[in-house]
Amino acid sequence: MFSNLPSPQQDPILSLSLAYRQDQRDKKIDLGIGVYRNSDGVTPVMDSIQKAEQIVLNDQETKAYVGMAGDEEFNAAALNLVLPDSGITERAISVQTPGASGGLRMLAELISFSSPGATIWLSNPSYVNHQPVMEAAGLKVKHYRYFEANSKQVDVNAMLDDLSKAGAKDVVLLHGCCHNPTGADLTHEAWKQVTLLAQKNGFLPFIDIAYQGFGDGLAQDAFGVQHMAANLPELLVTSSCSKNFGLYRERTGSAIVVADQKNHAMNARGKLLQMARSTYTMPPAHGASIVKTVLLDKELKSSWMTELEQMRLRLVSLRQQLCSELATKTNSEDFEFIKQHKGMFSVLGFSAEQMIRLREEFAVYGVNDGRINIAGLMEQDLTYVATAIAAVR
């Protein structure tokens, strides 16, 4: 049965993590896999999360199934986090999914069922898992220009030119904030322009917001989602609790559908639950229980927001310090764009050969497309990393 299976292709990010672990050099730095690390190089459990988890453990009386939609209190809280406008939530639904990747797949399947043969447009570049997830769900994939190689910023005019070709049967996937892999985000004005184009051409926006709170702030990062939801009849959103709650291994996410009217949203919910039944059946409960405990408790929520803001500000500081070190090492301002990027990642503009040199000569691990994880840096390593980057530029 299995003799005809092809040899598997290695995942470009997960295989990098394996290579890092196998590297025997004393000085090695992992800027590949997208996790936040503190100044000690540890991906911490947030204090608010630890307190909430203890409450969950103390109060938990059963390990029974939570149901196909997951924890409904979590669903309401997750929806309110990205769409606090009650007028919009009246025509929206949210279901818990196994991580945001589960939400991506479920919503892709919903698109495929609702509009067989639909085309989804992805930014070039985009999160490495976007295309395989969409293609696995039966969607056709096209790409729109997004990242301008010289400026290392969003090429809004090129993006709008490409998306002007998307029509009423198309879906356009957008990064809600902290674009992965580039770190280059849409401005508020650009979000408004894309919204106007969606109104004109009728394509359906699909927003993946995996890093809310890591860019400009918890509320500010949701601007694009909220503006589109307020000005368009339909919208798809998937959100993640991996980064902003630090719940990576708990696989906690949600799939959100905003429809033109409530009964259409409920129909979408019913179909999502049917699809859940035929795949994973029930989402895991633990992470969602923690998140809802945090979001429904005033003191815990305040504590979590403070911790999240501290993480965000540290990322801003790491970007500034790295730029300062690079300016010294290169005697130029060639890397100033890193300060303008947001969230965990930046694309250096390096070739695969340059990224391989970083690994082989300096044990600095980044993805071959030039992406580095700013959130993986430690302050004491900034000079070394800047020296390595300067040496291979």
C-alpha positions, 0 to 999 in steps of 0.5 A: 500500500505504501510502496508508491508514496514519494519521499517526503519533502522537509518542512523549511522551518521545522527542519531548520529547528532540527538542524539547530538542535543537532548543531554541536557548536557552543555558540548557536542562535535559533532565529528560525521557528516563530516563538517568543523568547525572553532575555534568558532564551526561554519561551515563558509561561506568562504569570497571568496564564499560570494563575488562570491555569491553576484556577482551571485545575482547581475548578475542573470537575470533568474531562468530558467532551466540550462539543464540536464548537468547543467552549462557547464562553471562549468563542464569545471572548475570542470573537470580542477580542478581534471584533468588540462591536456588538453590531458586528458580532450580531451577524458573526459566529466563532468556533474553537479550532485546534490552533489557528492552522485548524481554523485556516483549514476549516475556513478553507474547506467552508470556502471550497464547499460554498464555492467549488473551484474558488480561487484564493489570493495569497501575498507574495511572500506569505506564511509558509503553511498558507498555500499547502493548507488552501490547496489541500482544501481544493482551492486554486491559489494565486499570488498578489505582489506585496513586498517591495525588495528594495524598500523592504516595505509593502508595495501598496500600488502593486498589491492593489493592481493585482487585487483589481483582477480578483472578482466576486468568486475570489477570496483574498487572504490578508495578514491582520498584523505583523505580516509573516514572514516580512514584518511589513504591515499595511497602513490604515489607509491601505486597509481602507483602499483594499476594503474599497476594492473589495466593495467594488469587485466583490471578493471575500477577504479572509484575515489571518490574525495570528499576532494580535498585540505584538505590532502596535498594540492589542486594539490597534492591531485589529484595525483591519479586521474591524474596518472590513467587518464594519464596511463589508457584508462578509468576512472570514477571520482566523485568530490564534492564542499561540503568541499573545497568550504564549499557548503554543503547544495547547493549539488554541484558535478560532474560526470566525465568520461574519455574514450579511445577516445572522441566519447566514452566519449560523448556516456557516456555523452548522457547516463548520461543525459538520466538517469538524465532526468528520475530522477532529470532532472536538477541539482540545479544551485546556487552552481555551479554558485558560484563555476564557478564564483570563478574558472573563476575569478583570484582574487577570485580563489587566495583568495579561494585557500588561505582560503582552505590552511588555513583550511588544515593547521588548520586540521594539527595543530588540529591533532598535538595538539590532539596527544600531549594532548593524549600523556600527558594523556596516557603517551604513543605514542599510538595515534601518527597515528592521525598525519599521517592521512589526511583530516577530519577523523581518525579511533581511533581503538575503539570498538562500546562499547568504542564509546558509552562510549565516548557519554554516559560518556563524551558527545563526539559524534563519529561514532560507527566504531571509526571514529571521525571528526577532523574538528569538534574539537575546540582548547579549547576542545582538552584537554577535548576530549583527557581526554575522549579518554584516559579514555575509551581506 
